[in-house]
C-alpha cells in the first residue's frame, strides 16, 4: 500500500507487487537440515533453518495481487527440498504461504525524505527486503534525526518516478 499512502502526499511511487512462495516444515531429522541459509541455483530456491523448522522459499513473479498458490510451485519447493535435504523435514504437513514484496521498475528501493516534513519513505526492497532492512532503517533513522544519510541516496530518491 506504499503507493497509495505516498499518493496522498502528492508523491508518485512506481511499485510492482512481486509474488513469492514458501513452505515451512517441521524438522524430522535436524542433522540432515542446513545449519544456515542455502541457495539452490538449479531450482532457484532458498532454504533457511528456523530452529526446529525448515523454510524453503522461491520464485519471483508478477501476478498482480493474486494469492492463489499453484500446486506446481509447491511441488518444486518440495522436490528441491527432498533432493537437497532428504529426510530432513516433514514436507507432507508443511505450511504453504504466498506474499508480495513491493519492487520498483528500476530495481533500487525508494528511501528518503518525502514531500512532507513528517513523511519518510522506506519501501520497495523487492527480494532484498530482509537483506537491506537494517541498513535502510538506520538511514531513515538518520534522516528523521536530521542527520545526513551515511550513504548517497541519489539512486534511491523516492521522487525519481515523476
C-alpha positions in Angstrom: 0.0 0.0 0.0 3.1 2.3 -0.1 1.9 3.8 -3.5 -1.5 4.7 -2.1 0.0 6.4 1.0 2.6 8.3 -1.0 -0.1 9.5 -3.4 -2.0 11.1 -0.6 1.1 13.3 -0.1 1.4 14.1 -3.8 4.3 11.6 -4.4 4.2 9.1 -7.3 5.9 5.8 -6.5 6.1 3.2 -9.3 5.8 -0.1 -7.5 5.0 -3.7 -8.6 3.8 -6.5 -6.3 6.4 -9.3 -6.8 5.0 -12.6 -5.7 6.9 -15.3 -3.9 6.1 -18.6 -2.3 7.3 -20.6 0.7 6.9 -23.9 2.6 7.7 -24.2 6.3 8.1 -27.7 7.6 8.9 -29.3 10.9 12.3 -30.9 11.0 12.2 -34.7 11.3 16.0 -35.2 11.2 17.8 -31.9 12.2 21.2 -33.5 11.3 20.1 -33.6 7.6 18.9 -30.0 7.5 21.1 -27.0 6.7 22.6 -25.0 9.6 22.4 -21.7 7.7 20.8 -20.3 4.6 21.5 -22.2 1.4 20.7 -21.0 -2.1 19.9 -23.7 -4.7 20.8 -22.2 -8.0 19.3 -25.2 -10.0 15.8 -24.9 -8.5 16.1 -21.1 -7.8 15.0 -21.6 -4.2 16.5 -20.7 -0.8 16.4 -23.0 2.3 16.7 -21.4 5.8 16.8 -23.1 9.2 14.4 -21.7 11.7 15.1 -23.5 14.9 13.1 -26.8 14.6 11.7 -25.9 11.2 13.0 -25.5 7.7 11.7 -22.8 5.4 12.1 -23.1 1.6 11.3 -20.1 -0.5 11.3 -19.4 -4.2 10.0 -17.7 -7.3 9.6 -14.1 -8.3 6.6 -13.4 -10.4 4.4 -10.5 -11.4 0.9 -11.7 -10.7 -0.9 -8.5 -9.5 -2.3 -9.4 -6.1 -3.4 -13.0 -7.0 -3.0 -15.0 -3.8 -3.5 -18.4 -5.5 -0.8 -21.0 -4.8 -0.4 -23.2 -7.8 0.4 -26.8 -6.9 3.4 -26.8 -9.4 5.1 -24.1 -7.3 4.7 -26.1 -4.1 5.8 -29.3 -5.9 9.0 -27.5 -7.0 9.7 -26.4 -3.4 9.1 -29.9 -2.1 11.2 -31.6 -4.9 14.1 -29.2 -4.2 14.0 -29.9 -0.5 13.7 -33.6 -0.9 16.6 -33.7 -3.3 19.0 -31.5 -1.4 18.0 -32.4 2.2 16.4 -35.9 2.0 14.6 -36.9 5.2 15.3 -33.5 6.9 11.7 -32.2 7.1 8.1 -33.3 7.1 7.1 -32.0 3.7 3.6 -33.5 3.8 2.5 -31.3 6.6 4.5 -28.2 5.6 2.7 -24.9 5.7 2.4 -23.1 2.4 2.4 -19.3 2.1 2.5 -16.7 -0.7 3.0 -13.0 -0.4 4.0 -9.9 -2.2 7.1 -7.7 -2.0 7.0 -4.2 -3.4 9.6 -3.6 -6.1 10.5 -0.6 -8.3 10.8 -1.0 -12.1 14.4 0.1 -11.9 15.5 -2.1 -9.0 16.7 0.1 -6.1 14.2 0.7 -3.3 12.7 4.1 -2.5 14.4 5.5 0.5 14.5 9.1 1.7 12.5 12.2 2.7 9.1 12.6 1.3 7.3 15.7 0.1 6.0 16.5 3.6 8.2 17.3 6.7 7.0 14.3 8.6 7.0 11.7 5.7 9.9 9.4 5.2 10.0 6.7 2.6 11.5 3.2 3.1 9.8 0.8 0.6 10.2 -1.4 -2.4 13.1 -3.6 -1.5 11.7 -6.4 -3.5 13.5 -9.7 -2.9 16.1 -8.0 -0.8 13.7 -6.9 2.0 15.3 -8.7 4.9 18.8 -8.2 3.5 18.5 -4.4 3.3 16.1 -3.9 6.2 18.6 -3.0 9.0 20.7 -0.6 6.8 17.6 1.1 5.3 16.1 1.5 8.8 19.3 3.1 10.1 19.4 5.5 7.2 15.8 6.5 7.7 16.6 7.0 11.4 19.4 9.3 10.5 17.0 11.4 8.3 14.4 11.5 11.0 17.0 12.8 13.4 18.1 15.5 10.9 21.4 13.9 10.2 22.9 13.3 6.8 22.5 9.8 5.4 25.5 7.5 5.8 25.3 6.8 2.0 24.5 8.7 -1.1 20.7 8.3 -1.6 20.7 9.6 -5.2 19.8 6.2 -6.7 17.1 5.7 -4.0 15.3 9.0 -4.3 11.5 8.4 -3.8 10.7 11.2 -6.3 12.6 9.7 -9.2 9.3 8.4 -10.8 8.0 11.8 -11.6 
